[in-house]
Amino acid sequence: MLKSLLGYQSGMGGGATETVIRKKVYESAINNTLKNNFPLVLKLVEELVGKWKSFPEAQHTPLCGHLLGLAMKTVTQLALGESFRDDTEVISFRKNHEAIWSEIGKGYLDGSLEKSSSRKGHYEKALSEMESVLLSVARERKAQRKQTVFVDTLLQSSLTERQVNTDSSLKLQRHLKDLHVCIWALYFLSTSEEVQEKLYQELEEVLGSDPISLDKIPQLRYCQQVLNETVRTAKLTPVAARLQEVEGKVDQHVIPKETLVIYALGVVLQDSDTWSTPYRFDPDRFEEESVRKSFCLLGFSGNQTCPELRFAYTVATVLLSTLVRQLKLHQLKGQVKEVRSELVSTPKDETWITVSRRS
């Protein structure tokens, strides 16, 4: 599982050809899911924004708690269907997801999971329960011949039941983690009134009083810059990995076939030779073609963008376009932000902001 979450591509079962085919299946599944369920994404976001609008201006709002809840509802309902409109199902799924991810992010990386039988047992129990739920959902939806959510497209493909079950689990984990871009985007926006106002002006010009729609998203160029800069500044994906499918060479160093190559993206994303003032949150930097090209080459935009990140960008754009037109975000003074960098960078502790209504 760790290898797949890192993007580790195996040569088994068809090698590069199968990898391309399965990527096309995932891209089709995500595109169909967003097209069929965009109103649901908007509804879930509007529910959260409505809740925030009811808060007194001095009330501290927990970004991680609220946005992880939004992410869980969005991903489970869009990936697995209407059975996850039940909060009980969502809570149970979230508990298992967190147990699995906490060990993948740490226990596998430092080898400590294998040294603790209790932790390993807890992890394996959570994984077994999640796989059981996914298998049950897949069989139910296959029998109903529905074609509206992510798993439906996988079931209509040439993938086996086991592949659908395994891949659903992996993709769900990655969707949920990539949606941390929402937490970081709102945190960085709360630190800059100037960026908020510039984003607000673009939203007003492109959308007016209309809600966001899927066809309008490409027109929100500054919003895209905000999300790109969020991914860069937060080092959302500190590492990536690929299996060397053929023997390669870097200078005089030979990289044998089947070697797992680790990319230190977190270092590259804040390399002062590539980015001016690398630790500063500055969406305007993405107005430059050279900056966009550097970002694209790292796989965060353009044709190389992974489907999961595109999904996260879509949900994040719905969130920003709905929230920023109604509320202003304010940073809490004195709050120290520490980062936990594992497979995905997350705030080490809860992140708090306050909100106020736009006049």
PANUVEX-805323 format. One record per atom (N, C-alpha, C, CB): x, y, z. Coordinates in pm, whole numbers, plus 50000, padded with zeros to 5 digits. Glycine has a CB too. Example, Ala and Ser with C-alpha at 12.3 -4.5 7.8 and 13.67 -1.06 7.14 Angstrom:
% residues 2
513194943150780512304955050780513204967050780511314955350905512854977550708513674989450714512905000350787514084994050572
***
This chain:
% residues 359
500844987950000500005000050000500875012550000499065000150122501925012650081502795024450086503365027549949503935022250187503775017249875504355019349744503365025949650504835006249685502125021549655501105027249567500775041649606499835018749572500735044449735500435058049779501545067749741500215058349930502765062749734503885071049693503925072949542505185064949741503145064849471503195065449326504145054949271503625079249280504475044949352505385034249314504705025749208505775025549437505305024949088504695017648978505435004548957504695026048849504734993748966505334980648950505314976248805504634970549037506294968048768506314962648633505464950248618507704959548592504774946248724503974934048719502694936348642503664929248860502224926148577500904926148516500774935848401499894929248618501794936548313501634944948196502514957348197500224949048183503144960048311504114970948319503544984348281505264967948233504334991748200503975005348167502645006248094505045011648084502364996348009501104996547935499914995948029501034984947836499964986948127498854986048223498754998748306499044973848315499895004448341499885016948418499145027848342501305021448450499415029148212498755039248130497255036648121499355039647989496895023948101495475020348090494735023548219495325005448055495345019848332494675022148459494605037048492495385014748572495615044648451495555059148473494395065048395496885065848432494185060248272493065065148192491735061648255493135059448050491655049648315490425045548385490165055148502490545030848437491205058248580491045067248695490655081248650492335067848779491305086148544490975099448495489525100248448491905103448381489085089848377487695089348332486755088748451487465077348240487125080748552486275079348671486135092648744486855068848766487245099848759487205112648830486435123048750488635117648857486665123648619485945133248536484445130748540486455132548392484045118148528482615114748532482005117748667482415100048498482755114748772482265117048907482025131948933483265111549010482975140348894482815154748915481655160248832484115162148881481545155548709480465160248622479095156448677480625154648480478975144048725477685139148775477325144348913477695124148778478345148148991478095151349131478505165449172478805141649217478765174049074479185187649108478175194849198479405195648981476865193449173475885199949263476015195149408474475197249214476395182549427476565177249562477775183849629476735161949559478875185549555480045192449611479665206449655481205192949507478935213549569478515227149601477615227349724477775233449481476725217649734475805216849848476565214749979474795205449828477525205749979478295202950100479115215150142479225190850078479685222050044480465234150074479555245050129481205239149948478395246950066477465257350112476985254650254476265258350017476825242050290476435238550427477505243150526476195223450440478775240850492479865244950581479945260150591481205239250532479865267050477479945281550477478765287550555479965286950333477585281750539476425286350615476645284950765475185278750575477295274150804477605271950945478575282650995478205257950967479595285850916480575295950956479945309750964481755296050858478985312550875478325325650876477535327951004477405326850755477125317051069476335318251191477205320951314475525305751213478545319851299479435321551413479585336251450480805315351383479705339551578480095353151618481495356051565480045354851774481795368751537483075372151474484285368451560483105386951445484105368151690485245365051777485445349951796485055371651912484525341951745484625327451769485775321451690483305320451733486555313151756487665306351691487125294351612488735301851795487525293551485487045282851397488185273051370486505288551264487975260051397489025250151376489075245551230488805237951468490095250051157490195246651015490315231550992491375253650953491215225051062491455210851039490195202651067492605205851126489585204951181488415197151217487285198651118487935201051353486975211051079485865213350987486165209050845485495227950989487375211750797487675208750658487975194050635488855216950612488505187250735488655172650721487295165950721489535166950836486355171650796484975166550792484375168450654484115173450897484585180350595484105182950459484755173350360484385197550419486045171350373486775162450282486225148250291488275162550314485985143550414485495129950433484115128150371485455126450581483215137650393481875136750336481925137250183480985148150388482735146250131482815147849986483385135449919483655159949952484505130649969485175119249905484345106549916486555117149967483805103650033483055091250048481785091249963482695088850195481075102549959479835102949881480105102849731479015115249919481145109849687481445110049544482105097149498482325121749512482825090649587483515078349547482645065949564484775076749628481825065749670481125053449706479605054449702481545049149842479055066449695477615067649677476845072249799477075054849634475525071749784474625077949879474565071150015473265078249822475065059050028475045052650160475885060350261475565038150150476805068750211477655076550301477085090350332479035077950241475805092150301475125103950353474805102250501473835106750273474895090050546474685086750687475955090250765474315071550705475845099350861477015103650937477685092251011476615114351036476905082151051477485070751122478475063351033476385061051168478105061550905478995054950811480265063150787478275052450677480095076250778481225085150754482185085050872480735099450726481655085750993482485085751113483285072851125481605087751238482625061551098483305048651104484415047851000482305037351083484125052750879485115052650771486295061650808484475057150638485995073250865487055082650901487965076651008486465095850950487385069751104488185063651210489185053751151487275056551313488725045351059489615035550998490645042250908488815025350919490215052350834491135059650747492285065650829490395070850670491955071950940492995078451021493945068251083492355086851131493395056651122494255046251178495225040851072493405034751235494725039250951495565034150842496615044450803494695030550720496175056850782497105066950732498175070550834496345079450693497835070650961498835074251061499985064251060498195074751201499685051751033500745041651028501485041850895500165027751053500775044450786501445045450657502385057350657500415046650542501945068550716502755080550717503965079750807501925091950758503895071250909505015070551004505525056451023504595076251136504625047351059505045033851097505815026350991503865026051136505375027850864506095021250757507405028350725505225020550632507385041750733508565049250693509725047150788508235063850686509455046350919510565044551013510695030151064510385053951131509835021251014509935007151052509365003951188511345003051048508785013851257508305011451393507045002851399508045024551462506295002251289505064994351290505344979551314504304996051159506374974551248506714960351261507214956751400507764956551158507624966951477508174964351611507114964751720509244974451642505874968351683504794969351781503614960751737504354984051800503414949651807502334940551770500964946951790502424927551851500814955351893499524961651918499184971751809499514968552055500184979751769499944989551662499664982451530501154998951647500414972051503500214964651379498834958251376501304953951362498404953051491497084946951499495984957151477496894940151634496154969151534495174979951517495104984251371495544992051606496274985151308496344988951167495654978451079497814990851124495984965951102495434955251018493924953851037496114941851049493434956351159491994955951184491274967051107491704957251335491864979151112491264990451041491274988150890492015003451074492374982550840492484979850697491474969250654493904975450662491314958850736490364948250706488924953550704490494936950807488594962150800487244967750806486984976750685487054975750936487984984750645487804993350530487624985050403488995002950516488434974850386488324966350267486974959450261489454956050264486454955350377485144948950383484044958450339484874943850525484124970950385483144981050346483204983650196483374994250424484404985150143484574987950001484064976549915486034990749969484334964349958483854952749884482334952049883484444939849943481744954849998480284954750009479654965349919479854956850155480244977449921479734988349838479864984949690480495001449869481014979349650481244975949510480244965649461482664970749491479984955449540479044945049499477624950449491479104933049595477274959049586475924964849586475704973749464475694972949715476684982049434476524991249322476614984049188477555002249328477394973549181477464965649057476124959049030478574954949067475484954149134474164947749118473114957949074473734941049248473254970449121472284980849087472574987348952472254991349196473764984448896474184989948766474145005248763473294984348654474545011148873474595025748878475895030748815474465030749024475865043048762477045048448695477215063348727476945046348543477175066648854477235080748892478445084348978475995084548965479055074849046480175077949135481445070649091479825074349280482535073749157483865069149118483935053849104484885073849220483455046749204483585032249201482785026149087483145026349334481715032749041480905027448931481725026348802479675036448907482545036548775483375036248655484415025248663484055049748633484995023248781485955012348798485294998848773486575012648940484054997348820483344984748803482994981948658482084984648887482834992748579482514991048437483754988548352481785003348385484924989748412486174987848339486554973048338487304996248401487764970448289488244956648283488944952248411489204955048166488934960748514489574957248640488844945848709489644969348732489594937348777488984926548854488374932048982490024915548887487554924149049486944928549174488004931949276485994917749228489054924049283490124926549379490844939649345491134914849380491084942149215491734954549175490864966649209492054954249026489564965349185488644976249218488694979249366487214972949174488674968549448488684970249592489984976749640488494956749662491114971549591492414976949631492594991249582493544968249577492274993549455492465006849398491515017049459492285006449248490305013049493489385022149559489945026749691488015015449579490515017249766491095020649895492255030449879491575008049966493155027549783494305036149761493885050149716495235029949659492955050649621492555063649568491815071849672491685061749445491005065249754490315072449861491315078749957489375063149937492345071049994493355076350085494035088550024494395065550117494365087849896495065099049832494145111049812495645094649698492885108549775491935119649762491835127249894490545114449720491685119850002491505126250132492725134250172491195115750238493895129050145495115136050184495395148050095496295126550181495135146849965495345158349877494405169749912495155154349731493255166549974492325177150012492815185450130490975171050046493995182050183494625190950281494965204450218495895184450340494955204950084495175217850018494135228050062495145216149865492935223450097491885232650143492265239050276490545225350158492805230950368493225236250498494315246750480493725224750589495335243150402496455252350384496035264950309497585245450310495155263550209494725275250133494025285350223493795271050018493115280650308492405289850396493345295650502491235282850463494285287650548495245292850645496075304050583496185281450696496625301850462497445312150399496615324350363498125306550273495375322250319494505333750289494265342150415493175329050230494135335550529493895342950653495065351950691493605333350767496245349050634497445357050665497615368850570498675348450659496775369650466496965380250366495635386050320497745374750246495305397650371494085404450327494185408450180493805416850415495395411750136495595415849997495245404549900497045420249976495715392449930495415380949843493925377849846496235368449887493325378549962491875376349972491105385949882491415377850116491475398749886490755408849809490955406849660491195422849850492155403049620492425400749478491615388649429493945398549454491535378449511490745366649477489275370249471490985355349577488805378149566487405382449570487045389949441487145391449693487925398849397487645406649276487535397549154488745417049254488405387549144488315378249031486995370449034489495368449032486605365849152485375358249166484165366649128485215353049310484175379349167483075388249132483015390648981483215401549205484185392348919484225395048775483795382848693485635399248735484205370948733483925358948655482545353148687484995348448682482175353148814480945346448856479785355948885481225338248978480095368248922479025377248963478325371749086478025379348849477025370949079476265365449192475915350749172474985373449214476375344849062476055330849032476945321449112476205328048881476455309549143477325299649207478375294649108476485287749261479445289249159480495283549075479935271748995481705279049160480425270048874480055258548792481325252448735479065262648677481235239948693482415232748646483055239748526482045218248608482255245348438482805251648318483455265148346481715253448215483155271148461483745284048497485115282748564482805291548589485405271148618486645269448695487895273148615486755255148742488025269048487489245272748413489435287848398489225266448277488375295648412488475310248398489035316848524487115316048365489075309648634489545315248762491055313448772488825308448882491775321548697493225319848688493935323548817493775328248575493485334048883494145337849008493865327549117493675351849054492675322049117492355311349212493295299549192490885306849197493585296249066494545285549035495925289249089494615282948881496315301949076497615306349128497655304949280497895320949086496545308149347496475306849493496685292349533495125312149547496045283149461496165268949494497555263749462495115260749419498115267849350499485263849317500465268449424499905269449180500315281049466501215286449567500985280049702501055301549577499765275749729499475268349852500225255049853497955265849866500145247749743500845234949732502345236849748500535228049598502865247549686504305250049692504755254149832504705260749591504065264049889504485269450019504325259250130503695282150053503235251750126502985241650230503795228950208501515238150235504435227750092505115215250054504135203650073506415213050139502975204950008501885195550031502325181050015500745198449936503125178449913503655164949891505165165549906503255159349749505685162450025507135163850048507975154049968507425162150195507415142049942508175131949868507265125349764508765121249964507905120349660507215112049561508185101049523506745120349435507685090749458508565079749421508085073249292508645069249534509015068049218508705060449097509665048749087508785069348971509165037949032510015026449006510725028348873509195013149007512045026948873512825028348751512545016248662514345029748781511775018448554511355007148471512455002148379510165011148388513405010848345514565006648267515805012148337514475011748118516945006248307518185011048368518455025348323519375001848330518825033848420519095047848389520455052048440518025056748448520815064548412522115069448453522035084348483523165066748344522595088548597522715102548634524205105348655521865105948763524785113348568526245115248566526905101548553526755122748695527705097848651528375084948645527665074148726529805086248693526505077648782525805068248869524745060448791525155075748988524845047548794523875038848725522695036048818524545025548679521485037748766520265034548842519695021648784519215046348837519845010448853519374997648797517864997248777519794986248889517444989148686516024986748664515404981448794515794976748547514154985348821513404981148940513864988449067513534966148960514664999049054515065007049171513965017049205516405014449145513635018149333512655028049376513375041349394511945023549508513025051149312513685064249314512795074049391513975069449170513365080149494512625089749578512945103949532512985087849728511905111949513512055125949475511755134649597511115129549355512725142649636512545151549753511855164349707513925154749820510555163449679509815174849627509785186449725508405170649593509725183249854509685193849954510895203049948509575187850091512045197349914513265205249901513195213749774514515196049898512795207549664512745214449536511725225849538512415204549423510595223749606509525233749608509915246649680508305227949672510975245949760511425258049829512925260649807511135256949979513375256549690514775258749651514935273149604515215248749540515795280749670515975294949638516545297249499516885301449741517145286949439517655288349302516525288349200518645277049271515365282949240514215282149150513165292549183513605268349154512965295049316511875303749361512445315749437510885295749451512085327649397512485339549472511675340149601512295352549388512295344649708511655344849842510825332249862510775357549860511465320549866510755307749861509815304949977511745296849855510025311450092509175308650208507985318150218509995309250334507875327150124506795336850125505605331850042507275350450071504395333550095503185329950021502865341249924501975327350117503075338749794502935349349694502365343449565504305356149666501035342749552500415337149431500795344549303498925337249446501185357249315501545364949196502745359149123501825379349233503585351449192504765345849127504355337049007505595337549228503125331249012502705322248905502195329648782501625313048956502325342748780502055350248658503195348548559501845365048689504365344448607505535342748521505545328948458506825344948602505785328548328505795316048253506855306348306506045318748104508025311448342509115302848391508715295748521510385311048412507975302848606507525296948733506495286048706506935307748826505565288848617504545278748584505195266348523503505284548486506235268448442506925257248380507625248648485507935262248275508305255248580508985247848687507995239348766509725257448782506845245148797505805238248873505265226448793504665247948911505045228648664504535218248575505495206448567504275223948436506785209248558507785198648547507825189748671509155204648524507365195048785507325187148908506065178548916507405196349029505185179748816503985171348813502785177048886504295158248871502835190148920501725196248994500745203848906502275205549098501015204748778500085211448688500335206448547500235226948696499455210348455499615205948317499175191648298501045207548273499705185248192499275171648157499745161148257499785168148021500755164548338501305154648431500615154648568502775157148450499645163548587498975164248716498265151248747497985175948719498455146048868497785133648904496275136248918498375127649035495435126548883493985128448890493505132449029493285115748848494135126949133493705130149269493895144949302494465121549369495005150749255495245164849283494275173549205496695168649250493935169549083492945177049005491595176849076492805171248863491245165549134490005164449211490055174049330489785149749260491195174149400491335182849517491255197549477492665180149588491865201149363491795215049315490355219049285492675216749190489575209849228488185213049196487385215849322487535201549116487515206949422486805208949548487285221749616487005196749642488595224149614489145236249677488645248849608490685235849675488495248449476487985260149403486545262849439488125258049252485745252349453484355254149498484325260449637483605240549498485195255649724485255261049860485655275749860486245252849946486735279149790487215293049790486205302349724488565294049718485615297949613484675306749541483415309349621484305300549406483015299849704481815301549787482135309549913481235287849824483245306249975483595312150104484045326750092484675303950170484965329250000485595342549993484605353249949486785342249896483555349549876482565359549836481605363249950481765354449718481635355350058480715358050169481405361650300479845346150191482625357050318483305358850445484745363650425483295345850525485255370450526486685373750534487305364650638486915388850568488545360550612489275351750703490335359650778489925339950625490465356950907491405364350990492305354751069490645373851087493575357651067494545349451139494505352651288495955351751084494715342551370494815344851514496225349751547494485331951594496315360551619497615365951656498315356551754497475380051717499585354651732500385346551824500335331651797499945349051963499565327651698499465313251669500735308751596498205310151584501395298851650502625293551590502265281151509503705290251699502615281151381502255270151293503435260651276501795275351158503265248351325504265237851306503715227751207504635231151440504605222251126504205213251018504665199051047504765218050883503795189551020504165175451026504345170650882503085166851102505575167550845505875163250708506065148150703507135170350654505065141450647505165127050625504945124750476504125118850713503975116850437503685115450294502955127750241502845102850268502235134550331501585147150300501865156650416500025145350277502115169250386502365179050493501045183350554503145191350438500965182450686499755186350758500135195050877498965173850805499225203550924499505210951048499705201151163498365220951080500705203651246500965194651359499845195251461502295198251425499275207151479498175208951573497015215651501498615217351696495875216651568494715223251510495085237551470493535223251608494525242051357494755255551307493475263651325495205255351157493595275051391492415283051424492415296151347492355285751574491225300451303491035313551242489735319451297490995312651085489475332051265488145337751287487615342551153488205349651392486315344251142485705348651016484755360351045484945336750946484575368650944483605379650954482885380850820484305393250992481655385450826480855386750704481355398550619479355388650738481295396750487481555407750397480365417350399481845402650252480645430150397479555439850402478965441650263480055453450457
***
